[in-house]
Amino acid sequence: MRLPRTAHTDRPWRIHEVAGDFHLEDVWELPTPGGPDDLDRLVRQFASGEGDPVPSFLGRALFAIRWKLGALFGWDDPADGVGGRVATLRDRLPADLREGPRGPDLGSVPFSSVYQTHDEWAAETANRTVHGVMHISWVPDADGAGGYHGQMAVLVKPNGFLGAVYMAGIKPFRYLGVYPAMIRGIGRAWQTRQASGAS
């Protein structure tokens, strides 16, 4: 479920210190019910690449088109990525985050981990169009019954006019074909792990 921006901005996340010049694009609730200490389990699910990241024909088709366009126009050249066109956000971390757990990189998509705490994890990606951050946090359920769940925020810094046009162009596809399918896939993988007793 898509959430209001305040679901992210009103919480004291450390990412606010690190990516204050990024635009908050989206906030989504993840169907990952658990206890207060389960963020690490969710992070390991992301890093393991379990399940189909976008389990829908439309979503896979959109990603395939995006990678083809990227190859055609040279959007995804390594020189335009993190450590090339943009410096890693790890360079901005305060000492306690820099010296703490970094968290795992993602194998199935080009995201590198920035930091991980008990209740938040940030990973970054960059190409010729944007520098983006996926922020996964672990929040208490609104009903106050003691449960928790994951929340995903997407922060971006478009690269000039090209980046702004790119983000505007993909917005309807993200809402209609990509994020809803991806979030359903995250929920299914979470339920499968719970049912199997995987930690």
C-alpha positions in Angstrom: 0.0 0.0 0.0 1.3 3.5 -0.9 1.7 5.7 2.1 1.8 9.5 2.6 5.2 11.1 2.6 4.9 11.8 6.3 5.1 8.1 7.0 8.8 8.5 6.1 9.6 12.2 6.8 8.0 12.2 10.3 10.3 9.5 11.6 13.8 10.1 12.9 15.6 8.0 10.3 19.3 8.4 9.9 18.9 8.6 6.1 17.7 12.2 6.6 21.2 13.2 7.7 22.8 11.4 4.7 20.5 12.2 1.8 18.9 15.5 2.6 19.4 16.7 -1.0 17.5 13.8 -2.4 13.8 14.0 -3.4 11.4 11.5 -1.6 9.6 9.9 -4.5 7.5 7.2 -2.8 6.7 5.5 0.5 5.2 2.0 0.6 4.1 -0.3 3.3 5.5 -3.8 2.9 3.3 -6.9 3.7 6.0 -8.4 6.0 4.5 -8.8 9.5 7.0 -9.6 12.3 8.5 -8.8 15.6 10.7 -5.9 16.7 13.9 -7.5 15.7 13.0 -8.7 12.2 14.5 -6.1 9.9 17.7 -8.1 9.4 15.6 -11.0 8.2 14.0 -8.8 5.6 17.3 -7.3 4.5 18.7 -10.9 4.0 15.6 -11.7 1.9 16.3 -8.7 -0.3 20.0 -9.6 -0.6 19.3 -13.2 -1.4 17.2 -12.3 -4.4 14.5 -14.8 -3.3 11.4 -14.8 -5.4 10.8 -12.9 -8.6 11.6 -9.2 -8.0 8.7 -8.2 -10.3 6.3 -11.1 -10.5 4.1 -9.9 -13.3 4.3 -10.0 -17.1 3.8 -6.3 -17.4 6.5 -5.5 -14.8 9.0 -7.8 -16.4 8.3 -6.4 -19.8 8.8 -2.8 -18.5 12.1 -3.8 -17.0 13.2 -5.5 -20.2 12.3 -2.3 -22.2 14.2 -0.2 -19.7 17.4 -2.3 -19.9 17.2 -2.2 -23.7 16.8 1.5 -23.7 19.7 1.8 -21.3 21.9 -0.2 -23.5 20.9 1.7 -26.6 21.4 5.2 -25.0 24.3 4.2 -22.7 22.5 5.1 -19.5 24.0 2.3 -17.5 27.7 2.6 -18.3 29.7 1.8 -15.1 31.4 5.2 -15.4 27.9 6.8 -14.7 27.4 4.7 -11.6 28.2 5.0 -7.9 31.9 5.7 -7.6 31.9 7.1 -11.1 29.5 10.0 -12.0 28.4 10.2 -8.3 30.3 9.6 -5.0 28.9 6.9 -2.8 26.7 8.0 0.1 29.0 6.1 2.4 31.3 9.1 2.0 28.7 11.2 3.8 28.1 8.9 6.8 28.7 10.1 10.3 31.4 8.1 12.1 28.9 5.8 14.0 27.2 4.7 10.8 30.4 4.4 8.9 31.9 2.1 11.6 28.7 0.1 12.1 27.3 -2.7 9.9 27.2 -1.9 6.2 24.6 -4.4 5.2 24.6 -6.7 2.2 24.7 -5.6 -1.5 21.9 -6.9 -3.7 22.8 -9.6 -6.2 19.8 -9.4 -8.5 19.7 -5.6 -9.0 22.5 -3.0 -9.1 22.2 -1.7 -5.5 25.1 -1.3 -3.1 24.4 -1.2 0.6 25.2 2.1 2.4 24.5 1.2 6.0 22.3 -0.9 8.3 21.0 -0.3 11.8 18.5 -2.2 14.0 15.5 -0.5 12.2 16.7 0.8 8.9 18.8 -0.2 5.8 19.8 2.0 2.9 21.1 0.9 -0.5 22.0 3.1 -3.5 22.3 2.9 -7.2 23.2 5.3 -9.9 23.2 5.6 -13.7 23.2 8.5 -16.2 19.6 9.5 -15.3 19.5 9.4 -11.5 21.2 8.6 -8.2 18.7 6.6 -6.2 18.3 5.3 -2.7 16.1 2.4 -1.5 15.4 2.9 2.2 13.9 -0.1 4.1 12.8 0.6 7.6 11.1 -1.5 10.3 8.1 0.2 11.9 5.5 -0.6 14.6 2.0 -1.4 13.4 -0.5 1.4 13.7 -2.9 -0.8 15.9 -0.4 -0.7 18.8 -0.7 -4.5 19.3 3.1 -5.0 19.3 3.6 -6.1 15.7 6.0 -4.6 13.2 6.3 -4.5 9.4 8.6 -3.2 6.7 8.3 0.1 5.0 10.1 1.1 1.7 11.0 4.7 0.7 12.5 5.6 -2.6 14.6 8.7 -2.8 16.1 10.1 -6.0 18.4 12.8 -7.2 17.7 13.2 -11.0 20.7 14.0 -13.2 19.7 17.3 -14.8 17.0 17.6 -17.4 17.5 14.0 -18.7 16.9 12.7 -15.2 13.8 14.9 -14.6 12.3 13.8 -17.9 13.1 10.1 -17.2 11.5 10.2 -13.7 8.4 11.9 -15.1 8.2 9.4 -18.0 8.4 6.3 -15.8 6.1 7.4 -13.0 2.9 5.9 -14.3 4.6 2.6 -15.1 6.1 2.4 -11.6 2.7 2.9 -10.0 0.7 0.7 -12.3 3.1 -2.2 -13.2 6.2 -2.2 -11.1 5.7 -1.4 -7.5 2.4 -3.2 -6.8 3.8 -6.4 -8.3 7.1 -6.0 -6.6 5.5 -5.5 -3.2 3.3 -8.5 -3.7 6.4 -10.6 -4.5 8.1 -9.3 -1.3 5.1 -10.4 0.7 4.9 -13.8 -0.9 8.7 -14.4 -0.3 8.3 -13.3 3.3 5.3 -15.7 3.9 7.3 -18.5 2.3 10.2 -17.9 4.6 7.9 -17.8 7.6 6.2 -21.0 6.7 9.5 -22.8 6.2 10.9 -21.5 9.5 13.8 -19.8 7.7 15.4 -17.0 9.8 
